[in-house]
Amino acid sequence: MATGLFRHMPLLSFEATHHFGTEVELIAPPYRCAPSLDRTKMGEEVPLGSVMFGKGDMTLAVLADLTTLSHRWPWGTPCLRIPVTREPLEPLLMLVSELRDRLAVVKQPADAGRDQFADVVAAVRQRPVPSALGLASWVARRLRQQELHAPLCAQFREALQGIPASASTSLSTFSRIFSRYGLYTARDWRAVARLCVHVAAKARAAPPRLSLRTAWNYTHRYLAVPYRVVAERVGWEWVMEGALRVAGYVH
């Protein structure tokens, strides 16, 4: 178990950059300051639970920046500021499908001078809980293993929607596939998916998806951190990333 996985990490000093009038700020736990991201320092690490907050006059350019950063730091949550007078966002999201189910949106005046951190955190908390398809797509991209997408989707549907995965594929087949890539069994993957959705639902103040005891056990087993950490970070991406790191899928 990687017990130091979630230790406090200081915020990095990124220089302000502008690309077609865009800017992306890193808002990391405890969400009190936001240095701008420097594209010349893309090799730097960012803490789990970070939010990548993009803003600018050209929404499509900001979305392109957020897509690039999401490839580099997939455990970060993409968030976009849209002026209250801006036209609907949906047509643009059709062009950036990778962000479609993950993007948090903050609507505020372009010249807003007040503290924006509360708005950003609230926007991330209000995102819909992730779907089985969304979780499977995220993991397949993160591990660069498209073969995992279909079996993971089947397991996540069972975990979140009650649709038996065995209806399409035998348990032995799932076991063979998952054993090629790492330690997690079908049961483990279902548990991690439930934990991701539980964390997302908890942030929305929705009814809990897991009992407190089960959530506590899953947090210790799959994330190797105390359960209180769930309340200290926003987003579900850090949960899946943490589970992958603890089991050695990524480093």
ZALUM-835165 format. One record per residue: residue number from 0; x, y, z negated of N, C-alpha, C in turn. Coordinates in steps of 0.1 Angstrom, whole numbers. Layout:
% residues N
+-----+-------+-------+-------+-------+-------+-------+-------+-------+-------+
: seq :  n.c1 :  n.c2 :  n.c3 : ca.c1 : ca.c2 : ca.c3 :  c.c1 :  c.c2 :  c.c3 :
+-----+-------+-------+-------+-------+-------+-------+-------+-------+-------+
: NUM :     X :     Y :     Z :     X :     Y :     Z :     X :     Y :     Z :
...
+-----+-------+-------+-------+-------+-------+-------+-------+-------+-------+
This chain:
% residues 251
+-----+-------+-------+-------+-------+-------+-------+-------+-------+-------+
: seq :  n.c1 :  n.c2 :  n.c3 : ca.c1 : ca.c2 : ca.c3 :  c.c1 :  c.c2 :  c.c3 :
+-----+-------+-------+-------+-------+-------+-------+-------+-------+-------+
:   0 :     8 :   -12 :     0 :     0 :     0 :     0 :     9 :    13 :     0 :
:   1 :     6 :    22 :     8 :    13 :    34 :     9 :     8 :    44 :    -1 :
:   2 :    12 :    44 :   -13 :     6 :    52 :   -24 :     9 :    67 :   -22 :
:   3 :    19 :    70 :   -14 :    23 :    85 :   -12 :    16 :    91 :     0 :
:   4 :     7 :    83 :     5 :     1 :    87 :    18 :    -6 :   101 :    17 :
:   5 :   -13 :   103 :     6 :   -21 :   115 :     5 :   -15 :   125 :    -4 :
:   6 :    -2 :   124 :    -7 :     3 :   134 :   -17 :     2 :   148 :   -11 :
:   7 :     3 :   158 :   -20 :     1 :   172 :   -15 :    13 :   175 :    -5 :
:   8 :     9 :   181 :     6 :    19 :   186 :    16 :    17 :   201 :    18 :
:   9 :    28 :   208 :    17 :    27 :   223 :    19 :    23 :   226 :    33 :
:  10 :    16 :   237 :    34 :    13 :   242 :    47 :    25 :   246 :    55 :
:  11 :    25 :   243 :    68 :    36 :   246 :    76 :    36 :   261 :    81 :
:  12 :    47 :   266 :    83 :    48 :   280 :    88 :    48 :   281 :   103 :
:  13 :    36 :   282 :   109 :    35 :   283 :   123 :    34 :   297 :   128 :
:  14 :    41 :   300 :   139 :    40 :   314 :   144 :    28 :   315 :   153 :
:  15 :    22 :   327 :   153 :    10 :   330 :   160 :    13 :   329 :   175 :
:  16 :     4 :   323 :   182 :     5 :   321 :   197 :    -8 :   325 :   203 :
:  17 :    -7 :   329 :   216 :   -19 :   332 :   223 :   -18 :   327 :   237 :
:  18 :   -28 :   320 :   242 :   -28 :   314 :   255 :   -41 :   317 :   261 :
:  19 :   -41 :   326 :   272 :   -54 :   330 :   278 :   -63 :   337 :   267 :
:  20 :   -56 :   344 :   258 :   -64 :   351 :   247 :   -70 :   341 :   237 :
:  21 :   -64 :   329 :   236 :   -69 :   320 :   225 :   -60 :   319 :   214 :
:  22 :   -65 :   315 :   203 :   -57 :   312 :   191 :   -63 :   301 :   183 :
:  23 :   -54 :   292 :   178 :   -59 :   281 :   169 :   -52 :   282 :   156 :
:  24 :   -59 :   282 :   145 :   -54 :   282 :   132 :   -55 :   269 :   125 :
:  25 :   -46 :   266 :   117 :   -46 :   254 :   109 :   -51 :   257 :    95 :
:  26 :   -62 :   251 :    91 :   -68 :   253 :    78 :   -67 :   239 :    71 :
:  27 :   -58 :   238 :    62 :   -55 :   225 :    55 :   -60 :   225 :    41 :
:  28 :   -62 :   214 :    35 :   -65 :   214 :    20 :   -55 :   221 :    12 :
:  29 :   -59 :   230 :     3 :   -73 :   232 :    -2 :   -81 :   243 :     5 :
:  30 :   -78 :   245 :    18 :   -86 :   254 :    26 :   -86 :   269 :    21 :
:  31 :   -74 :   274 :    19 :   -74 :   288 :    14 :   -65 :   297 :    23 :
:  32 :   -58 :   292 :    32 :   -50 :   300 :    41 :   -49 :   293 :    55 :
:  33 :   -46 :   301 :    65 :   -47 :   296 :    79 :   -36 :   301 :    87 :
:  34 :   -24 :   295 :    87 :   -14 :   299 :    97 :   -18 :   295 :   111 :
:  35 :   -14 :   303 :   121 :   -16 :   300 :   135 :    -7 :   289 :   140 :
:  36 :   -12 :   280 :   148 :    -4 :   269 :   153 :     5 :   274 :   165 :
:  37 :    17 :   270 :   164 :    27 :   273 :   175 :    29 :   262 :   184 :
:  38 :    26 :   263 :   197 :    27 :   253 :   206 :    42 :   248 :   208 :
:  39 :    51 :   256 :   204 :    65 :   252 :   205 :    69 :   243 :   193 :
:  40 :    60 :   241 :   184 :    64 :   232 :   172 :    54 :   221 :   171 :
:  41 :    50 :   215 :   183 :    40 :   205 :   183 :    45 :   192 :   176 :
:  42 :    58 :   191 :   173 :    63 :   179 :   167 :    61 :   179 :   152 :
:  43 :    57 :   190 :   146 :    55 :   191 :   132 :    42 :   183 :   128 :
:  44 :    42 :   179 :   115 :    31 :   171 :   109 :    21 :   181 :   103 :
:  45 :     9 :   176 :   103 :    -2 :   184 :    96 :    -8 :   175 :    86 :
:  46 :   -13 :   180 :    75 :   -19 :   172 :    64 :   -32 :   165 :    68 :
:  47 :   -35 :   154 :    63 :   -48 :   147 :    65 :   -59 :   156 :    59 :
:  48 :   -70 :   157 :    66 :   -80 :   166 :    62 :   -80 :   180 :    68 :
:  49 :   -70 :   182 :    76 :   -69 :   196 :    82 :   -79 :   199 :    93 :
:  50 :   -82 :   212 :    94 :   -92 :   216 :   104 :   -84 :   225 :   114 :
:  51 :   -86 :   223 :   127 :   -80 :   231 :   137 :   -91 :   240 :   142 :
:  52 :   -89 :   253 :   139 :  -100 :   263 :   141 :   -96 :   272 :   153 :
:  53 :  -103 :   270 :   164 :  -100 :   277 :   176 :  -109 :   289 :   178 :
:  54 :  -103 :   300 :   184 :  -112 :   312 :   187 :  -105 :   319 :   199 :
:  55 :  -114 :   326 :   206 :  -109 :   334 :   217 :  -120 :   338 :   226 :
:  56 :  -117 :   347 :   236 :  -128 :   352 :   245 :  -132 :   341 :   255 :
:  57 :  -123 :   332 :   259 :  -126 :   322 :   269 :  -129 :   309 :   262 :
:  58 :  -141 :   306 :   260 :  -145 :   294 :   253 :  -139 :   281 :   259 :
:  59 :  -139 :   280 :   272 :  -134 :   268 :   278 :  -119 :   266 :   276 :
:  60 :  -111 :   278 :   275 :   -97 :   277 :   272 :   -95 :   273 :   258 :
:  61 :  -103 :   277 :   249 :  -102 :   273 :   235 :  -105 :   258 :   234 :
:  62 :  -115 :   254 :   240 :  -118 :   239 :   240 :  -106 :   231 :   246 :
:  63 :  -100 :   236 :   256 :   -88 :   229 :   262 :   -77 :   228 :   252 :
:  64 :   -75 :   239 :   244 :   -64 :   239 :   234 :   -68 :   229 :   223 :
:  65 :   -80 :   229 :   219 :   -85 :   220 :   208 :   -83 :   205 :   213 :
:  66 :   -86 :   203 :   225 :   -84 :   189 :   231 :   -70 :   185 :   230 :
:  67 :   -61 :   194 :   234 :   -47 :   191 :   234 :   -42 :   188 :   220 :
:  68 :   -46 :   196 :   210 :   -42 :   194 :   196 :   -48 :   182 :   190 :
:  69 :   -60 :   178 :   195 :   -67 :   166 :   190 :   -59 :   154 :   195 :
:  70 :   -53 :   155 :   206 :   -44 :   144 :   211 :   -32 :   142 :   202 :
:  71 :   -27 :   154 :   198 :   -14 :   154 :   190 :   -17 :   150 :   175 :
:  72 :   -28 :   155 :   170 :   -32 :   153 :   156 :   -46 :   148 :   156 :
:  73 :   -49 :   136 :   160 :   -63 :   131 :   160 :   -70 :   131 :   147 :
:  74 :   -63 :   131 :   136 :   -70 :   131 :   123 :   -74 :   145 :   119 :
:  75 :   -71 :   155 :   127 :   -76 :   168 :   124 :   -90 :   170 :   130 :
:  76 :   -98 :   179 :   123 :  -111 :   181 :   128 :  -111 :   194 :   137 :
:  77 :  -116 :   193 :   149 :  -117 :   205 :   158 :  -129 :   213 :   154 :
:  78 :  -126 :   226 :   154 :  -137 :   236 :   150 :  -136 :   248 :   159 :
:  79 :  -147 :   253 :   164 :  -147 :   264 :   174 :  -155 :   275 :   169 :
:  80 :  -150 :   288 :   170 :  -157 :   299 :   167 :  -164 :   304 :   180 :
:  81 :  -177 :   307 :   179 :  -185 :   312 :   190 :  -191 :   325 :   185 :
:  82 :  -189 :   336 :   192 :  -197 :   348 :   189 :  -212 :   346 :   189 :
:  83 :  -219 :   352 :   181 :  -233 :   350 :   180 :  -240 :   353 :   193 :
:  84 :  -234 :   361 :   202 :  -241 :   364 :   215 :  -237 :   355 :   226 :
:  85 :  -228 :   346 :   223 :  -223 :   337 :   234 :  -234 :   327 :   239 :
:  86 :  -233 :   324 :   252 :  -242 :   315 :   258 :  -241 :   301 :   252 :
:  87 :  -251 :   292 :   255 :  -250 :   278 :   249 :  -237 :   271 :   252 :
:  88 :  -233 :   263 :   243 :  -221 :   256 :   244 :  -222 :   242 :   251 :
:  89 :  -234 :   236 :   251 :  -235 :   223 :   256 :  -230 :   221 :   271 :
:  90 :  -232 :   230 :   280 :  -226 :   227 :   294 :  -211 :   226 :   294 :
:  91 :  -204 :   234 :   285 :  -190 :   233 :   285 :  -185 :   220 :   278 :
:  92 :  -193 :   215 :   268 :  -189 :   203 :   262 :  -190 :   191 :   271 :
:  93 :  -197 :   192 :   282 :  -198 :   181 :   292 :  -185 :   179 :   299 :
:  94 :  -176 :   190 :   298 :  -163 :   190 :   305 :  -152 :   184 :   296 :
:  95 :  -155 :   184 :   283 :  -145 :   179 :   273 :  -152 :   168 :   264 :
:  96 :  -154 :   157 :   270 :  -162 :   147 :   263 :  -155 :   142 :   250 :
:  97 :  -142 :   143 :   249 :  -135 :   138 :   237 :  -139 :   146 :   225 :
:  98 :  -143 :   158 :   227 :  -147 :   166 :   215 :  -162 :   166 :   213 :
:  99 :  -170 :   161 :   222 :  -184 :   163 :   222 :  -191 :   159 :   209 :
: 100 :  -186 :   147 :   203 :  -193 :   142 :   191 :  -185 :   146 :   178 :
: 101 :  -174 :   154 :   180 :  -166 :   157 :   168 :  -166 :   172 :   165 :
: 102 :  -169 :   180 :   175 :  -166 :   195 :   173 :  -176 :   201 :   163 :
: 103 :  -170 :   209 :   154 :  -177 :   217 :   145 :  -178 :   231 :   151 :
: 104 :  -189 :   239 :   149 :  -190 :   252 :   155 :  -194 :   262 :   144 :
: 105 :  -187 :   273 :   145 :  -189 :   285 :   136 :  -194 :   296 :   144 :
: 106 :  -206 :   301 :   142 :  -211 :   312 :   149 :  -210 :   325 :   141 :
: 107 :  -202 :   334 :   145 :  -200 :   347 :   138 :  -196 :   357 :   148 :
: 108 :  -197 :   370 :   144 :  -192 :   381 :   153 :  -177 :   379 :   156 :
: 109 :  -173 :   382 :   168 :  -159 :   381 :   172 :  -150 :   389 :   163 :
: 110 :  -155 :   400 :   158 :  -146 :   409 :   150 :  -149 :   407 :   135 :
: 111 :  -154 :   395 :   131 :  -157 :   393 :   117 :  -145 :   394 :   109 :
: 112 :  -146 :   403 :    98 :  -134 :   405 :    90 :  -135 :   398 :    77 :
: 113 :  -146 :   391 :    74 :  -147 :   385 :    61 :  -140 :   372 :    61 :
: 114 :  -139 :   366 :    49 :  -132 :   353 :    47 :  -139 :   343 :    55 :
: 115 :  -133 :   336 :    64 :  -139 :   326 :    73 :  -138 :   312 :    68 :
: 116 :  -130 :   310 :    57 :  -128 :   296 :    53 :  -140 :   289 :    49 :
: 117 :  -149 :   296 :    42 :  -161 :   289 :    37 :  -170 :   285 :    49 :
: 118 :  -170 :   294 :    59 :  -178 :   291 :    71 :  -173 :   279 :    79 :
: 119 :  -160 :   278 :    80 :  -154 :   267 :    87 :  -156 :   254 :    79 :
: 120 :  -154 :   254 :    66 :  -156 :   242 :    58 :  -171 :   237 :    59 :
: 121 :  -180 :   247 :    58 :  -194 :   244 :    59 :  -198 :   238 :    72 :
: 122 :  -192 :   243 :    83 :  -195 :   238 :    97 :  -190 :   224 :    98 :
: 123 :  -178 :   221 :    93 :  -173 :   207 :    93 :  -182 :   198 :    85 :
: 124 :  -187 :   202 :    74 :  -195 :   194 :    65 :  -209 :   191 :    72 :
: 125 :  -213 :   200 :    80 :  -227 :   199 :    86 :  -227 :   191 :    99 :
: 126 :  -215 :   186 :   103 :  -215 :   178 :   116 :  -224 :   166 :   113 :
: 127 :  -230 :   160 :   124 :  -237 :   147 :   123 :  -227 :   136 :   118 :
: 128 :  -232 :   127 :   111 :  -224 :   115 :   107 :  -219 :   108 :   120 :
: 129 :  -207 :   102 :   120 :  -202 :    96 :   132 :  -211 :    84 :   136 :
: 130 :  -212 :    81 :   149 :  -219 :    69 :   154 :  -209 :    58 :   155 :
: 131 :  -215 :    46 :   157 :  -206 :    34 :   159 :  -198 :    36 :   172 :
: 132 :  -204 :    41 :   182 :  -196 :    44 :   195 :  -185 :    54 :   192 :
: 133 :  -188 :    65 :   185 :  -179 :    75 :   183 :  -167 :    70 :   175 :
: 134 :  -169 :    62 :   165 :  -158 :    57 :   157 :  -150 :    47 :   165 :
: 135 :  -156 :    39 :   173 :  -149 :    29 :   181 :  -140 :    36 :   191 :
: 136 :  -146 :    47 :   197 :  -138 :    54 :   207 :  -126 :    61 :   201 :
: 137 :  -128 :    66 :   189 :  -117 :    73 :   182 :  -106 :    63 :   179 :
: 138 :  -109 :    52 :   174 :   -99 :    42 :   170 :   -91 :    37 :   182 :
: 139 :   -99 :    34 :   193 :   -93 :    29 :   205 :   -83 :    39 :   211 :
: 140 :   -87 :    52 :   211 :   -77 :    62 :   216 :   -66 :    64 :   206 :
: 141 :   -68 :    63 :   193 :   -57 :    65 :   184 :   -47 :    54 :   185 :
: 142 :   -51 :    42 :   187 :   -42 :    30 :   188 :   -38 :    28 :   202 :
: 143 :   -43 :    35 :   212 :   -41 :    33 :   226 :   -43 :    18 :   230 :
: 144 :   -54 :    13 :   225 :   -57 :    -1 :   228 :   -72 :    -1 :   232 :
: 145 :   -75 :     0 :   245 :   -89 :     1 :   249 :   -96 :   -13 :   247 :
: 146 :   -88 :   -24 :   247 :   -94 :   -37 :   245 :  -102 :   -37 :   231 :
: 147 :   -98 :   -29 :   222 :  -105 :   -29 :   209 :  -118 :   -22 :   209 :
: 148 :  -121 :   -14 :   219 :  -133 :    -6 :   219 :  -145 :   -14 :   218 :
: 149 :  -147 :   -23 :   226 :  -160 :   -31 :   226 :  -162 :   -39 :   213 :
: 150 :  -152 :   -47 :   209 :  -153 :   -54 :   196 :  -155 :   -45 :   184 :
: 151 :  -148 :   -34 :   184 :  -150 :   -25 :   173 :  -164 :   -19 :   173 :
: 152 :  -169 :   -16 :   185 :  -182 :   -10 :   186 :  -193 :   -20 :   181 :
: 153 :  -191 :   -32 :   184 :  -200 :   -43 :   179 :  -200 :   -44 :   164 :
: 154 :  -188 :   -44 :   158 :  -187 :   -44 :   144 :  -193 :   -32 :   137 :
: 155 :  -190 :   -20 :   143 :  -195 :    -8 :   137 :  -210 :    -7 :   138 :
: 156 :  -216 :   -12 :   149 :  -231 :   -12 :   150 :  -237 :   -21 :   139 :
: 157 :  -230 :   -32 :   137 :  -235 :   -41 :   126 :  -235 :   -34 :   113 :
: 158 :  -224 :   -27 :   110 :  -222 :   -20 :    97 :  -232 :    -9 :    96 :
: 159 :  -234 :    -1 :   106 :  -242 :    11 :   105 :  -256 :    10 :   109 :
: 160 :  -259 :     0 :   118 :  -273 :    -1 :   123 :  -279 :   -14 :   121 :
: 161 :  -271 :   -24 :   115 :  -277 :   -37 :   112 :  -278 :   -46 :   124 :
: 162 :  -272 :   -43 :   135 :  -273 :   -51 :   147 :  -262 :   -62 :   146 :
: 163 :  -265 :   -74 :   145 :  -255 :   -84 :   143 :  -245 :   -85 :   155 :
: 164 :  -232 :   -84 :   151 :  -221 :   -85 :   162 :  -221 :   -99 :   168 :
: 165 :  -225 :  -109 :   160 :  -224 :  -123 :   165 :  -234 :  -126 :   176 :
: 166 :  -244 :  -116 :   178 :  -253 :  -118 :   189 :  -247 :  -118 :   203 :
: 167 :  -235 :  -112 :   204 :  -229 :  -111 :   217 :  -216 :  -118 :   217 :
: 168 :  -209 :  -120 :   206 :  -196 :  -126 :   206 :  -194 :  -134 :   193 :
: 169 :  -187 :  -145 :   194 :  -186 :  -154 :   182 :  -176 :  -148 :   172 :
: 170 :  -177 :  -152 :   160 :  -168 :  -147 :   149 :  -154 :  -151 :   152 :
: 171 :  -152 :  -163 :   157 :  -138 :  -167 :   160 :  -132 :  -158 :   171 :
: 172 :  -140 :  -154 :   181 :  -134 :  -145 :   191 :  -130 :  -132 :   185 :
: 173 :  -139 :  -126 :   177 :  -136 :  -114 :   170 :  -123 :  -115 :   162 :
: 174 :  -122 :  -126 :   155 :  -110 :  -129 :   146 :   -97 :  -129 :   155 :
: 175 :   -98 :  -136 :   166 :   -86 :  -136 :   175 :   -82 :  -123 :   180 :
: 176 :   -92 :  -115 :   184 :   -89 :  -102 :   190 :   -83 :   -93 :   179 :
: 177 :   -89 :   -92 :   167 :   -85 :   -83 :   157 :   -71 :   -87 :   152 :
: 178 :   -68 :  -100 :   151 :   -55 :  -104 :   146 :   -44 :  -101 :   155 :
: 179 :   -46 :   -98 :   167 :   -35 :   -94 :   176 :   -30 :   -80 :   173 :
: 180 :   -38 :   -72 :   167 :   -34 :   -58 :   165 :   -31 :   -54 :   151 :
: 181 :   -34 :   -62 :   141 :   -31 :   -58 :   127 :   -38 :   -66 :   117 :
: 182 :   -38 :   -61 :   105 :   -43 :   -68 :    93 :   -58 :   -69 :    92 :
: 183 :   -65 :   -59 :    97 :   -79 :   -58 :    94 :   -88 :   -69 :   101 :
: 184 :   -96 :   -75 :    93 :  -106 :   -85 :    98 :  -119 :   -77 :   103 :
: 185 :  -128 :   -84 :   108 :  -141 :   -78 :   112 :  -147 :   -72 :    99 :
: 186 :  -146 :   -79 :    88 :  -152 :   -74 :    76 :  -146 :   -61 :    72 :
: 187 :  -133 :   -61 :    73 :  -125 :   -48 :    69 :  -130 :   -37 :    78 :
: 188 :  -130 :   -39 :    91 :  -134 :   -28 :   100 :  -148 :   -23 :    97 :
: 189 :  -157 :   -32 :    93 :  -171 :   -28 :    90 :  -171 :   -19 :    77 :
: 190 :  -162 :   -23 :    67 :  -161 :   -16 :    55 :  -156 :    -2 :    57 :
: 191 :  -146 :    -1 :    66 :  -140 :    12 :    69 :  -150 :    21 :    76 :
: 192 :  -157 :    16 :    85 :  -168 :    24 :    92 :  -178 :    29 :    82 :
: 193 :  -182 :    20 :    73 :  -192 :    24 :    62 :  -186 :    35 :    54 :
: 194 :  -173 :    35 :    51 :  -167 :    45 :    42 :  -167 :    58 :    50 :
: 195 :  -163 :    58 :    63 :  -163 :    70 :    71 :  -177 :    77 :    70 :
: 196 :  -187 :    69 :    73 :  -201 :    75 :    73 :  -205 :    79 :    59 :
: 197 :  -201 :    72 :    49 :  -205 :    76 :    35 :  -198 :    90 :    32 :
: 198 :  -186 :    92 :    36 :  -179 :   104 :    33 :  -186 :   116 :    41 :
: 199 :  -189 :   113 :    54 :  -196 :   123 :    62 :  -210 :   127 :    56 :
: 200 :  -217 :   116 :    52 :  -230 :   119 :    46 :  -230 :   126 :    33 :
: 201 :  -220 :   123 :    25 :  -218 :   129 :    12 :  -215 :   144 :    14 :
: 202 :  -207 :   147 :    24 :  -204 :   161 :    27 :  -217 :   169 :    31 :
: 203 :  -226 :   163 :    38 :  -238 :   169 :    42 :  -249 :   169 :    31 :
: 204 :  -245 :   164 :    19 :  -255 :   163 :     8 :  -266 :   154 :    11 :
: 205 :  -264 :   144 :    20 :  -274 :   134 :    24 :  -273 :   123 :    14 :
: 206 :  -283 :   114 :    14 :  -283 :   103 :     5 :  -271 :    94 :     8 :
: 207 :  -264 :    90 :    -3 :  -252 :    82 :    -1 :  -254 :    69 :     6 :
: 208 :  -245 :    65 :    15 :  -246 :    53 :    23 :  -241 :    41 :    15 :
: 209 :  -233 :    43 :     5 :  -227 :    33 :    -4 :  -230 :    35 :   -18 :
: 210 :  -230 :    25 :   -26 :  -231 :    27 :   -41 :  -218 :    33 :   -45 :
: 211 :  -218 :    40 :   -57 :  -206 :    46 :   -62 :  -195 :    36 :   -64 :
: 212 :  -199 :    25 :   -69 :  -189 :    14 :   -72 :  -183 :     9 :   -59 :
: 213 :  -191 :     7 :   -49 :  -185 :     2 :   -36 :  -177 :    13 :   -29 :
: 214 :  -181 :    25 :   -30 :  -173 :    36 :   -24 :  -160 :    38 :   -31 :
: 215 :  -160 :    36 :   -44 :  -148 :    37 :   -52 :  -139 :    26 :   -48 :
: 216 :  -144 :    14 :   -47 :  -135 :     2 :   -44 :  -130 :     4 :   -30 :
: 217 :  -138 :     8 :   -20 :  -133 :    10 :    -7 :  -122 :    21 :    -6 :
: 218 :  -124 :    32 :   -13 :  -114 :    42 :   -13 :  -101 :    38 :   -18 :
: 219 :  -101 :    30 :   -29 :   -88 :    25 :   -34 :   -82 :    15 :   -25 :
: 220 :   -90 :     6 :   -20 :   -85 :    -5 :   -11 :   -80 :     0 :     2 :
: 221 :   -88 :     8 :     9 :   -84 :    12 :    23 :   -77 :    25 :    24 :
: 222 :   -78 :    33 :    14 :   -71 :    46 :    14 :   -60 :    48 :     4 :
: 223 :   -60 :    39 :    -6 :   -50 :    39 :   -17 :   -49 :    53 :   -24 :
: 224 :   -61 :    59 :   -26 :   -62 :    71 :   -34 :   -74 :    71 :   -43 :
: 225 :   -74 :    80 :   -53 :   -86 :    81 :   -62 :   -98 :    86 :   -54 :
: 226 :  -110 :    82 :   -59 :  -122 :    86 :   -52 :  -124 :   101 :   -52 :
: 227 :  -118 :   108 :   -61 :  -120 :   123 :   -61 :  -115 :   129 :   -49 :
: 228 :  -105 :   123 :   -42 :  -100 :   128 :   -30 :  -110 :   130 :   -19 :
: 229 :  -121 :   122 :   -19 :  -131 :   123 :   -10 :  -138 :   137 :   -10 :
: 230 :  -139 :   142 :   -23 :  -146 :   155 :   -24 :  -136 :   167 :   -21 :
: 231 :  -123 :   164 :   -20 :  -113 :   175 :   -18 :  -110 :   177 :    -3 :
: 232 :  -115 :   168 :     6 :  -112 :   170 :    20 :  -125 :   169 :    28 :
: 233 :  -124 :   176 :    40 :  -136 :   176 :    48 :  -133 :   168 :    61 :
: 234 :  -143 :   163 :    67 :  -142 :   155 :    79 :  -141 :   140 :    76 :
: 235 :  -144 :   132 :    86 :  -143 :   117 :    85 :  -130 :   112 :    92 :
: 236 :  -124 :   120 :   100 :  -112 :   115 :   108 :  -101 :   112 :    98 :
: 237 :   -99 :   119 :    88 :   -88 :   116 :    79 :   -90 :   103 :    72 :
: 238 :  -103 :    99 :    70 :  -106 :    86 :    63 :  -101 :    74 :    72 :
: 239 :  -105 :    75 :    85 :  -101 :    65 :    95 :   -86 :    65 :    96 :
: 240 :   -80 :    76 :    97 :   -66 :    77 :    99 :   -59 :    72 :    87 :
: 241 :   -64 :    75 :    75 :   -58 :    70 :    62 :   -58 :    55 :    62 :
: 242 :   -70 :    49 :    66 :   -71 :    35 :    66 :   -62 :    28 :    76 :
: 243 :   -59 :    34 :    87 :   -50 :    29 :    97 :   -36 :    29 :    91 :
: 244 :   -32 :    40 :    85 :   -19 :    42 :    79 :   -16 :    32 :    68 :
: 245 :   -26 :    30 :    59 :   -24 :    21 :    48 :   -22 :     7 :    52 :
: 246 :   -28 :     3 :    63 :   -27 :   -11 :    68 :   -15 :   -12 :    78 :
: 247 :    -8 :    -1 :    81 :     3 :    -2 :    90 :     1 :    -1 :   104 :
: 248 :   -11 :     3 :   109 :   -14 :     4 :   123 :    -7 :    15 :   129 :
: 249 :    -6 :    26 :   122 :     2 :    38 :   126 :    10 :    43 :   115 :
: 250 :    20 :    51 :   118 :    29 :    56 :   108 :    30 :    71 :   109 :
+-----+-------+-------+-------+-------+-------+-------+-------+-------+-------+
